[in-house]
Amino acid sequence: MEFIYLILGIASHFFIGFAPVESPQDTICVFIENIGGGGTFAAPIAGQILRKYFADNPVEIVGPENTNAAGSL
């Protein structure tokens, strides 16, 4: 999800996401100003933060829906 709005004439972008996809437990919002699109800059930052978080805090997914979300399209 990406939103763009103006604060005092400064372009502001942010990315909001959740993880893990299989069993959402955490949300993240990365807010940037005056540097481009949320998908171009904020989303990769969110990805880095979430990868580090889940590397330090592994999550065990339990249940029959334990599938790879990207592969199930």
N, CA, C and O atoms as a GROMACS GRO file, in nm:
protein
  292
    1MET      N    1   0.085  -0.116   0.000
    1MET     CA    2   0.000   0.000   0.000
    1MET      C    3   0.091   0.123   0.000
    1MET      O    4   0.182   0.132   0.082
    2GLU      N    5   0.068   0.214  -0.088
    2GLU     CA    6   0.151   0.335  -0.098
    2GLU      C    7   0.061   0.458  -0.105
    2GLU      O    8  -0.038   0.459  -0.178
    3PHE      N    9   0.096   0.559  -0.029
    3PHE     CA   10   0.021   0.683  -0.028
    3PHE      C   11   0.116   0.800  -0.050
    3PHE      O   12   0.232   0.795  -0.010
    4ILE      N   13   0.066   0.903  -0.114
    4ILE     CA   14   0.144   1.026  -0.135
    4ILE      C   15   0.058   1.142  -0.089
    4ILE      O   16  -0.059   1.151  -0.125
    5TYR      N   17   0.115   1.230  -0.010
    5TYR     CA   18   0.042   1.349   0.029
    5TYR      C   19   0.142   1.462   0.053
    5TYR      O   20   0.263   1.439   0.060
    6LEU      N   21   0.092   1.582   0.067
    6LEU     CA   22   0.178   1.698   0.083
    6LEU      C   23   0.167   1.753   0.225
    6LEU      O   24   0.058   1.768   0.279
    7ILE      N   25   0.281   1.782   0.284
    7ILE     CA   26   0.288   1.850   0.412
    7ILE      C   27   0.365   1.980   0.388
    7ILE      O   28   0.485   1.977   0.360
    8LEU      N   29   0.297   2.089   0.399
    8LEU     CA   30   0.358   2.220   0.377
    8LEU      C   31   0.435   2.225   0.246
    8LEU      O   32   0.543   2.284   0.238
    9GLY      N   33   0.378   2.164   0.142
    9GLY     CA   34   0.439   2.170   0.009
    9GLY      C   35   0.551   2.071  -0.015
    9GLY      O   36   0.611   2.072  -0.123
   10ILE      N   37   0.583   1.986   0.083
   10ILE     CA   38   0.689   1.885   0.066
   10ILE      C   39   0.623   1.751   0.033
   10ILE      O   40   0.537   1.705   0.107
   11ALA      N   41   0.664   1.691  -0.076
   11ALA     CA   42   0.608   1.561  -0.114
   11ALA      C   43   0.650   1.456  -0.011
   11ALA      O   44   0.768   1.441   0.018
   12SER      N   45   0.554   1.386   0.042
   12SER     CA   46   0.580   1.283   0.143
   12SER      C   47   0.523   1.151   0.094
   12SER      O   48   0.413   1.146   0.038
   13HIS      N   49   0.597   1.044   0.114
   13HIS     CA   50   0.556   0.912   0.069
   13HIS      C   51   0.575   0.815   0.184
   13HIS      O   52   0.666   0.830   0.266
   14PHE      N   53   0.489   0.714   0.189
   14PHE     CA   54   0.514   0.610   0.287
   14PHE      C   55   0.464   0.475   0.239
   14PHE      O   56   0.379   0.466   0.150
   15PHE      N   57   0.519   0.372   0.299
   15PHE     CA   58   0.484   0.235   0.267
   15PHE      C   59   0.433   0.169   0.394
   15PHE      O   60   0.495   0.182   0.500
   16ILE      N   61   0.320   0.099   0.384
   16ILE     CA   62   0.265   0.026   0.498
   16ILE      C   63   0.256  -0.120   0.457
   16ILE      O   64   0.207  -0.153   0.348
   17GLY      N   65   0.304  -0.209   0.544
   17GLY     CA   66   0.300  -0.350   0.513
   17GLY      C   67   0.280  -0.434   0.638
   17GLY      O   68   0.278  -0.382   0.749
   18PHE      N   69   0.267  -0.566   0.618
   18PHE     CA   70   0.254  -0.658   0.729
   18PHE      C   71   0.332  -0.784   0.698
   18PHE      O   72   0.364  -0.812   0.582
   19ALA      N   73   0.364  -0.860   0.802
   19ALA     CA   74   0.442  -0.982   0.784
   19ALA      C   75   0.422  -1.072   0.904
   19ALA      O   76   0.384  -1.025   1.012
   20PRO      N   77   0.447  -1.200   0.888
   20PRO     CA   78   0.468  -1.271   0.762
   20PRO      C   79   0.338  -1.286   0.684
   20PRO      O   80   0.229  -1.277   0.741
   21VAL      N   81   0.349  -1.308   0.556
   21VAL     CA   82   0.232  -1.314   0.468
   21VAL      C   83   0.139  -1.427   0.510
   21VAL      O   84   0.017  -1.410   0.509
   22GLU      N   85   0.197  -1.541   0.547
   22GLU     CA   86   0.117  -1.659   0.580
   22GLU      C   87   0.033  -1.641   0.707
   22GLU      O   88  -0.075  -1.699   0.719
   23SER      N   89   0.082  -1.561   0.799
   23SER     CA   90   0.016  -1.544   0.928
   23SER      C   91   0.054  -1.406   0.984
   23SER      O   92   0.139  -1.398   1.072
   24PRO      N   93  -0.007  -1.299   0.934
   24PRO     CA   94   0.035  -1.164   0.973
   24PRO      C   95   0.035  -1.144   1.124
   24PRO      O   96  -0.063  -1.171   1.193
   25GLN      N   97   0.149  -1.096   1.174
   25GLN     CA   98   0.166  -1.071   1.316
   25GLN      C   99   0.220  -0.932   1.344
   25GLN      O  100   0.200  -0.877   1.452
   26ASP      N  101   0.288  -0.873   1.247
   26ASP     CA  102   0.353  -0.744   1.266
   26ASP      C  103   0.320  -0.651   1.150
   26ASP      O  104   0.299  -0.695   1.037
   27THR      N  105   0.316  -0.523   1.179
   27THR     CA  106   0.297  -0.422   1.075
   27THR      C  107   0.415  -0.327   1.076
   27THR      O  108   0.486  -0.315   1.176
   28ILE      N  109   0.434  -0.260   0.963
   28ILE     CA  110   0.543  -0.164   0.951
   28ILE      C  111   0.498  -0.047   0.865
   28ILE      O  112   0.422  -0.065   0.770
   29CYS      N  113   0.546   0.070   0.899
   29CYS     CA  114   0.523   0.190   0.818
   29CYS      C  115   0.656   0.263   0.806
   29CYS      O  116   0.717   0.297   0.906
   30VAL      N  117   0.699   0.286   0.683
   30VAL     CA  118   0.820   0.364   0.658
   30VAL      C  119   0.777   0.491   0.589
   30VAL      O  120   0.715   0.487   0.483
   31PHE      N  121   0.809   0.604   0.649
   31PHE     CA  122   0.768   0.736   0.601
   31PHE      C  123   0.892   0.811   0.554
   31PHE      O  124   0.989   0.824   0.629
   32ILE      N  125   0.890   0.861   0.431
   32ILE     CA  126   1.003   0.938   0.379
   32ILE      C  127   0.951   1.068   0.319
   32ILE      O  128   0.837   1.077   0.275
   33GLU      N  129   1.037   1.167   0.317
   33GLU     CA  130   1.000   1.296   0.261
   33GLU      C  131   1.098   1.338   0.153
   33GLU      O  132   1.219   1.318   0.164
   34ASN      N  133   1.042   1.396   0.046
   34ASN     CA  134   1.122   1.467  -0.053
   34ASN      C  135   1.230   1.382  -0.119
   34ASN      O  136   1.339   1.431  -0.145
   35ILE      N  137   1.200   1.253  -0.148
   35ILE     CA  138   1.304   1.169  -0.208
   35ILE      C  139   1.251   1.076  -0.316
   35ILE      O  140   1.328   0.996  -0.368
   36GLY      N  141   1.126   1.081  -0.351
   36GLY     CA  142   1.075   0.991  -0.454
   36GLY      C  143   0.961   0.908  -0.402
   36GLY      O  144   0.902   0.940  -0.299
   37GLY      N  145   0.928   0.802  -0.474
   37GLY     CA  146   0.811   0.722  -0.441
   37GLY      C  147   0.830   0.625  -0.327
   37GLY      O  148   0.941   0.579  -0.300
   38GLY      N  149   0.718   0.594  -0.260
   38GLY     CA  150   0.721   0.499  -0.150
   38GLY      C  151   0.762   0.360  -0.195
   38GLY      O  152   0.833   0.289  -0.124
   39GLY      N  153   0.716   0.320  -0.316
   39GLY     CA  154   0.752   0.189  -0.367
   39GLY      C  155   0.897   0.179  -0.406
   39GLY      O  156   0.956   0.071  -0.403
   40THR      N  157   0.957   0.290  -0.444
   40THR     CA  158   1.097   0.291  -0.486
   40THR      C  159   1.193   0.299  -0.368
   40THR      O  160   1.297   0.234  -0.370
   41PHE      N  161   1.159   0.377  -0.267
   41PHE     CA  162   1.251   0.399  -0.155
   41PHE      C  163   1.202   0.341  -0.022
   41PHE      O  164   1.279   0.275   0.048
   42ALA      N  165   1.077   0.363   0.012
   42ALA     CA  166   1.028   0.320   0.144
   42ALA      C  167   1.009   0.168   0.151
   42ALA      O  168   1.041   0.108   0.253
   43ALA      N  169   0.957   0.106   0.046
   43ALA     CA  170   0.933  -0.038   0.048
   43ALA      C  171   1.062  -0.120   0.067
   43ALA      O  172   1.062  -0.212   0.147
   44PRO      N  173   1.171  -0.088  -0.005
   44PRO     CA  174   1.294  -0.163   0.019
   44PRO      C  175   1.349  -0.146   0.162
   44PRO      O  176   1.406  -0.239   0.218
   45ILE      N  177   1.331  -0.029   0.219
   45ILE     CA  178   1.374  -0.006   0.358
   45ILE      C  179   1.290  -0.094   0.451
   45ILE      O  180   1.344  -0.157   0.542
   46ALA      N  181   1.160  -0.098   0.427
   46ALA     CA  182   1.072  -0.184   0.508
   46ALA      C  183   1.115  -0.330   0.495
   46ALA      O  184   1.118  -0.403   0.594
   47GLY      N  185   1.148  -0.373   0.374
   47GLY     CA  186   1.194  -0.510   0.352
   47GLY      C  187   1.319  -0.542   0.431
   47GLY      O  188   1.330  -0.650   0.489
   48GLN      N  189   1.414  -0.450   0.433
   48GLN     CA  190   1.538  -0.472   0.509
   48GLN      C  191   1.510  -0.482   0.658
   48GLN      O  192   1.566  -0.568   0.726
   49ILE      N  193   1.424  -0.396   0.708
   49ILE     CA  194   1.389  -0.398   0.851
   49ILE      C  195   1.322  -0.531   0.887
   49ILE      O  196   1.356  -0.593   0.987
   50LEU      N  197   1.225  -0.574   0.804
   50LEU     CA  198   1.152  -0.698   0.833
   50LEU      C  199   1.243  -0.820   0.822
   50LEU      O  200   1.232  -0.912   0.903
   51ARG      N  201   1.333  -0.824   0.722
   51ARG     CA  202   1.425  -0.937   0.711
   51ARG      C  203   1.513  -0.948   0.835
   51ARG      O  204   1.534  -1.058   0.886
   52LYS      N  205   1.565  -0.836   0.884
   52LYS     CA  206   1.648  -0.836   1.003
   52LYS      C  207   1.566  -0.878   1.125
   52LYS      O  208   1.612  -0.959   1.206
   53TYR      N  209   1.445  -0.825   1.138
   53TYR     CA  210   1.359  -0.859   1.252
   53TYR      C  211   1.331  -1.009   1.255
   53TYR      O  212   1.345  -1.072   1.360
   54PHE      N  213   1.290  -1.067   1.141
   54PHE     CA  214   1.255  -1.208   1.140
   54PHE      C  215   1.377  -1.300   1.143
   54PHE      O  216   1.365  -1.416   1.181
   55ALA      N  217   1.493  -1.251   1.104
   55ALA     CA  218   1.616  -1.329   1.121
   55ALA      C  219   1.647  -1.344   1.270
   55ALA      O  220   1.693  -1.450   1.313
   56ASP      N  221   1.622  -1.239   1.347
   56ASP     CA  222   1.646  -1.241   1.491
   56ASP      C  223   1.530  -1.301   1.570
   56ASP      O  224   1.549  -1.345   1.684
   57ASN      N  225   1.409  -1.305   1.511
   57ASN     CA  226   1.288  -1.354   1.578
   57ASN      C  227   1.212  -1.447   1.485
   57ASN      O  228   1.107  -1.409   1.432
   58PRO      N  229   1.263  -1.569   1.464
   58PRO     CA  230   1.196  -1.661   1.370
   58PRO      C  231   1.051  -1.690   1.411
   58PRO      O  232   1.018  -1.694   1.529
   59VAL      N  233   0.968  -1.709   1.310
   59VAL     CA  234   0.826  -1.738   1.332
   59VAL      C  235   0.797  -1.876   1.275
   59VAL      O  236   0.833  -1.905   1.161
   60GLU      N  237   0.731  -1.960   1.354
   60GLU     CA  238   0.690  -2.091   1.305
   60GLU      C  239   0.546  -2.083   1.259
   60GLU      O  240   0.457  -2.047   1.336
   61ILE      N  241   0.522  -2.116   1.133
   61ILE     CA  242   0.388  -2.114   1.077
   61ILE      C  243   0.328  -2.254   1.093
   61ILE      O  244   0.388  -2.352   1.049
   62VAL      N  245   0.212  -2.262   1.157
   62VAL     CA  246   0.149  -2.391   1.183
   62VAL      C  247   0.012  -2.393   1.116
   62VAL      O  248  -0.063  -2.296   1.125
   63GLY      N  249  -0.020  -2.504   1.049
   63GLY     CA  250  -0.151  -2.518   0.990
   63GLY      C  251  -0.145  -2.565   0.846
   63GLY      O  252  -0.039  -2.561   0.784
   64PRO      N  253  -0.259  -2.610   0.792
   64PRO     CA  254  -0.263  -2.661   0.656
   64PRO      C  255  -0.239  -2.554   0.550
   64PRO      O  256  -0.201  -2.586   0.437
   65GLU      N  257  -0.260  -2.427   0.587
   65GLU     CA  258  -0.237  -2.319   0.492
   65GLU      C  259  -0.091  -2.278   0.486
   65GLU      O  260  -0.060  -2.171   0.434
   66ASN      N  261  -0.001  -2.360   0.539
   66ASN     CA  262   0.142  -2.332   0.541
   66ASN      C  263   0.202  -2.354   0.401
   66ASN      O  264   0.269  -2.454   0.377
   67THR      N  265   0.175  -2.259   0.312
   67THR     CA  266   0.225  -2.268   0.175
   67THR      C  267   0.299  -2.141   0.139
   67THR      O  268   0.286  -2.040   0.207
   68ASN      N  269   0.374  -2.146   0.034
   68ASN     CA  270   0.445  -2.030  -0.016
   68ASN      C  271   0.345  -1.940  -0.088
   68ASN      O  272   0.291  -1.978  -0.192
   69ALA      N  273   0.320  -1.823  -0.034
   69ALA     CA  274   0.217  -1.733  -0.090
   69ALA      C  275   0.247  -1.696  -0.234
   69ALA      O  276   0.156  -1.688  -0.317
   70ALA      N  277   0.374  -1.672  -0.266
   70ALA     CA  278   0.409  -1.632  -0.403
   70ALA      C  279   0.386  -1.748  -0.501
   70ALA      O  280   0.350  -1.725  -0.616
   71GLY      N  281   0.408  -1.870  -0.455
   71GLY     CA  282   0.392  -1.986  -0.543
   71GLY      C  283   0.249  -2.032  -0.557
   71GLY      O  284   0.221  -2.119  -0.640
   72SER      N  285   0.158  -1.977  -0.478
   72SER     CA  286   0.019  -2.026  -0.481
   72SER      C  287  -0.072  -1.942  -0.568
   72SER      O  288  -0.193  -1.961  -0.564
   73LEU      N  289  -0.017  -1.851  -0.646
   73LEU     CA  290  -0.102  -1.766  -0.730
   73LEU      C  291  -0.158  -1.843  -0.846
   73LEU      O  292  -0.232  -1.787  -0.927
   0.00000   0.00000   0.00000
